[in-house]
Amino acid sequence: MAYPYQIKSLEEYQQNYQQSVMDPEGFWANIADHFYWRRKWDKVLEWNFKDPNIKWFVGGKLNITENCLDRHLATNGNTPAIIWEPNDPEERHRIITYRDLYNKVCQFANVLKNNGVKKGDRVCIYMGMIPELAISVLACARIGAIHSVVFGGFSAQSIADRIQDAQCNLVITCDGAFRGNKDIPLKSVIDDALIACPSVKKVIVCTRTRTPVSMIKGRDLWWEDEIKQVETMGNPPCPAEEMDAEDMLFILYTSGSTGKPKGVVHTCGGYMVYANYTFVNTFQYQPGEVYFCTADIGWITGHSYIVYGPLSAGATTLMFEGVPTYPDAGRLWSITDKFCVNTLYTAPTAIRSLMSYGLGPVNHKDLSSLKKLGSVGEPINEEAWHWFKDNIGKGRCPIVDTWWQTETGGIMITPIAGVTKEKPGFATLPLPGVQPILVDETGKEVTGNNVNGNLCIKFPWPGMLRTTYGDHERCRTTYFATYDNLYFTGDGCLRDEDGYYRITGRVDDVLNVSGHRIGTAEVENAINMHAGVVESAVVGFPHDIKGQGIYAYVITDRMTHDPELTKKDILQTVSRIIGPIAKPDKIQFVSGLPKTRSGKIMRRILRKIAEGETDNLGDTSTLLDPAVVDEIKRGKI
Ligand code: WT7
């Protein structure tokens, strides 16, 4: 069998789960044995959640790209590694075999080396969904550079923050990106970002849209020219850098309840084993299958389940440049039909959006190749679950509702396709190696079934974050200080009568808008930068398509002549500071905010009003100025 650690039955799941709890080190060592290590580990695990200090496969040496590329060449060199579908359905798709990918990664890794990139250097990648993005990621890993991919929807300011935080010395970008009917001018955004980033010495620009770009002499280089140079050198091989299991592989920034995004750090050994194990098991991948994850590589889902998980398993991963609604709402089904996709892994927000177009775009598409469906990023409502099951899976495909986070590196709680009995709205059971625990506000364990609590994990797993870049203390306080000896996820959770887990949403000040994590404090900071804004408070509200929408209460210092224009200006400011994904859906001007006597904003009340539950606000008597609540209620949008 291709994957000896692939679970085939519920009994086997239970046995594996038991073993993983009784002997976690033995369990993970057996799995890690199926990878290519330059040197095996001396010790499987060293840990404490107090500092925290987490080390997996201590003393092991490897390079993740030898596991994603080199080891497949002998038997699978001609297997498609990446199938790439462009934004425009009229443009030709590309198929890149494992041998092609190996060659391209080595070639570009040599480009990076020629430009002075060394092991441990940080490289920022800001590109659209083209194969060169995956090639860039792998080329960094090949030479031991730490990649920090920034999603193409973030603003110049956000990129600059991330580049400065990680002190990147090189940026890889494109002239532009095609997404739906838009051309996004990536290089021009990078030019704006770099004004504030003296650490960046070189920018490599890959051609895609050929929109006019400024190219600064001595700093900016064309990807294609650099490749030619390597070709004139006779395309020398690029030996993989030997990495320690605990050397950093990448940084990925994510939002929390405080203003500044954190650089979540993943390391080489544990992350590789975990991304692969969870990919092979959750989706029950079989050799030859075509697997399609609709995420962007700018998010963790793309890192783990477009690039590292599938490629380390020798799978065929489909990468799509565009959006599900372009040129029409049948695009995902056309792609499924065109490439005989076997697994489709997408987000509830995409499903809800496509549902709203009815069945027209689904009809006459051949979806008979589909065997497995997946959902990720936010709770999936039952209506969307059933629509997906009935109309896309035609009632015969299992749906895996996968719960996990940027910090967990890979899937944690999920059905195993075709093995676990599913229940709509439930992520069901933890994968082997994952030990969830529910606790109450005081940190006391909530035992038994039919209970609610805050979701924590009580034992390390190989894919977990190791630190937040440049600020270990922040990692400790955010994840390990709320409850002693537990990793706190920030999610609320229900465990039902069958012991199945249902994630009920964030319990902190983090919003989930179309599956994107956005901190309320971050949005408030951006709004507060707008001239004339005195103060603001941001909360989430239920949104039919996005899951959660952003509701902003804003105090301005003078009566604006034209409130509608001011709202547009505020949206423009938020786009500039964070990016269009953080734009509030609703802005309400208010003269005051409900605060406690100690000056703390009572978000609970604002949330209720935004949700439209105005007659059930609870106790407001402790407020500094109870009258503002009535004013806010009257002005609700
Ligand atoms: C947060 C993590 C993990 C990849 C995409 C998001 C929410 C994620 C589910 C799910 C309910 C989910 C949680 C989590 N979430 N998957 N299947 N059911 N909620 O990664 O940006 O790090 O966000 O997304 O609230 O904490 P992320």
Residues whose N, C-alpha, C, O or C-beta is under 5 A from the ligand:
A	BS01	WT7	T301 S375 V376 G377 E378 P379 I380 D401 T402 W403 W404 Q405 T406 E407 T489 D491 I503 G505 R506 G515 R517
